[in-house]
Amino acid sequence: MDDGKDVKDAGLDGNAGMVIAINGSPRKNANTAALLQNALDGAASAGAETELIHLVDLQYRGCMSCFACKRKGTKFIGSCALQDDLTPVLEKVMQSRAVILGSPIYLADVTSLMRAFIERFGFMNISYDNKGQSSLTRKINGAFFYTMNVPKLASALFTYVYKFNTGLLKRCLRGKVEQLICADTWQFDDYDKYAASRFDVAKKKKARELVFPKDCEKAYLIGKRLSGSPL
């Protein structure tokens, strides 16, 4: 990357119509990935190009606090100086029309894969000069999808997570931001193989058959909406 300004003012190149989904789950074919793929299908139905990226496939780390993106006269305005597998992903996100993040809730927060992504993406965009606002000069739409094993009522326990991530996306991307909370998910292929007697398998199966398809429909519509022009 030669000049951070190229990223900051991106949107006129071949990625301007791209909708990117970032899967923070270590499982590439489970609930989170399914929701993200449905969102991309919705975006594609509106004419957008799409790409699904699985963070588990990448070698990267969280923010290293090098402050290269905060130095006066830096070429890394709105970009990260750390070079690893996440570098081209961050570049694609900054050049996209919309980005949709997805993560399971593990121990009351997003996965470590997603958290490291958020650190890198968020810190490089937040200006220390401009009251913590974004370095972007255009708008990108965004969304955050959450999956979790707990029932819908218990999902309210993680409100602080939703609020923080929505606020971060609004601040960094400056476009429309939506969220989808998918609770009471089907966690195992065969519950009989696991020590998980606390769960009502029949209830879980019913949620999988009746509720999860509706969440997939919601994801599809979110993807379709976000593929439009940012407001």
N, C-alpha and C positions, 0 to 999 in steps of 0.2 A: 504494500500500500504506500503510494508516494505522497499523497496529500489528503488529509482528513476531510478537506472541503469537498472532495469528490463524493465522499460518502454522505456528508451532511446535506448536500444539495441534490442527492440522487433522486431519480424518479423519471428521468427522461431516456433511460436506456432500456434494454430488452427485458429487464426484470420489473418494470414499472407496473405491469399487470399481474404479477405473481402473487399468489396467496400461499404462504408457507405455514405448515403445522409442525410444531416441535413437541415430540413425545418424551416426557420426562419419566416415563415408566421403564423399569428394566425389562419388562415384557413387551415384545414387539407385536403380539397378536392377541392382546387381551382388551379389557374394557376401555382403557384410555385411548389406545390406538384405534379402536372401533369408532369411538366418538369423533376423533380427529379426522379419520378417513371419511366419515359421513359429512363433516363440515367441508372438507375439500371437494367432495362430490357436489355439494351445494354450490360452492364457488365455481366449479367447473361448469355447472348448469347455466351459470350467468356469464360464461365466456372467459373465465380466468384460467391462467395456467397455474398448476398446483404442484406442490412438493411436500412429502412427509419425511421428516428427519428424525431419526431415533438417536437420542443422546447417548444411549448405552453403547452404540457402535463407535463412539468417538473417544479419543484420548485428550483430555483437557483438565483444567483445574479452575478453581474460582479466582476471584480478584486477588492479585498479589500485592496490592497497595504500592505499586511502583510510582503512581501519580504522573505517568507520562501523558495521560490525557488531560492533566490539569496544569501543566507547565505553560508559562507565557511563551507565545510564539510556537507552540507545539503543532506538529503536522497531524497529531492524533485527536483532533477535535471530533467528537462523535464517533470515535473508533478506539479499539483496544490495541495497545502496543504488544501485548503478549501473543506470541505466535505458536499456535498449536492447531489441533483439528477443529476447534471452535471458530477460528479466525474466518474462514470462508462462510461459515454459517451466519455469523454476525453481519458480515458484509451483505449477504443475501437478504437478511431481515431488514437492514437499513435501506435497501433498494426496492423493497416489496410494496405492494398495495395494502396488504394485511398480513398479520401474523397471529396465529392461534396457538397458545401454549396449553399443554395438557399434562396433568400429574395426578397420581394417586396421593392420598393423604396418608403419610406414614408417621406415626407417633406425633400427631397433632400439627404436622406441617407437610409441605411438599417434599418430594424426594431430594436426596443430596445431589442427584444429577441435575434436577431443575433448579435447585437453590444456587448451585455453582453457575449455571447459565444466567440466572437473574442477577447475580453479583456482577458478572462481566458485562451484561447488556445494560443494566441500570446505571452502574457507576460511570461508564464511559459516556453516557448521554446527559447526565445531570451536571449542569453548569454551577461552578462555585461563584461565578460573577453575577449571574442573572437570577438571583433569588431561588436557586435550585431548579430552575426551569430547564427544558430540553434544549440541546444544541441543534436539534432538527429545525430546518426552515420550512419544511412541508409537513403534511399530516399522513400518518399511517393508521389504518384501523387495527383493532386488536381484540382479543378475547382470551379468557382463561377458563379451561375446563378442569373440573375436579372430580375424581372418582374416589369412593371410600366404601369400606365394609360396614360402617355403622348405619343404623336406620336414619331416615330423613330427619326426624326430630333431633337426633343427636348431632346432625351436621351443623347445627347452630353453634356448637362448641368452638368451631373454627372460624367464626366470623372475623376475628382479627386477621387471619390469614387472607381471607377474601378481600377485606378492606385494604390491606396493605398492597396486595398485588394489583388490584384494580386501580388504586391511586398511582402506583408506579407506572403502569401502562398508560394511564391518561397523561401523566406528566411527561413521560419519555416519547410517546408516539404522537400525542396531540390530536388524534382522531377519535372516532367512535370506539367505545370499549364495552364489551358484553361479557357475561360469565354464565357458566352452566355448572350446576352442582348435581352430580349423579351419585345418589346414596344407595345403601343396601345392595351392593353389587355381588354378583356371583363370583366367588373367589377361586374355587377349586373345580377341576374337571370332575372329580369324584370325591365327595365329602367323606365317604366311608374310609378313605385312605389316610385321613388326617385326624389328629386329636383336636377336634373342634366341636365338642358337644354343646357348647354355649349357644350355637346357632340352630335355628329352626330351619332345617333343610327344605322342607315343603314351602315355607314362607319365602325362603331365598329363591327357590325355583319359580314361584309365582311372580316374584318381582322381576326375575330375569325374563320371563315370558311376556309379562304385561307392561312393566314400567320401563325397562331398558329400551325397548323399541321406540317408545315415546321420547326418551332422552336422545336417541339417535336422530329422530325426526327434528327435534329442537336443534341439534347440532347442525343438521343439514341446512336449516333455515338461517341459522346464525352465519354459516359460511357463505350462503347466498347473499345475505344482507351486507356482510362486510366486504364482499368483492366489489361493491359499488364505490363511488367516489367518496373519499373521506370528507366529513363535514368540518 
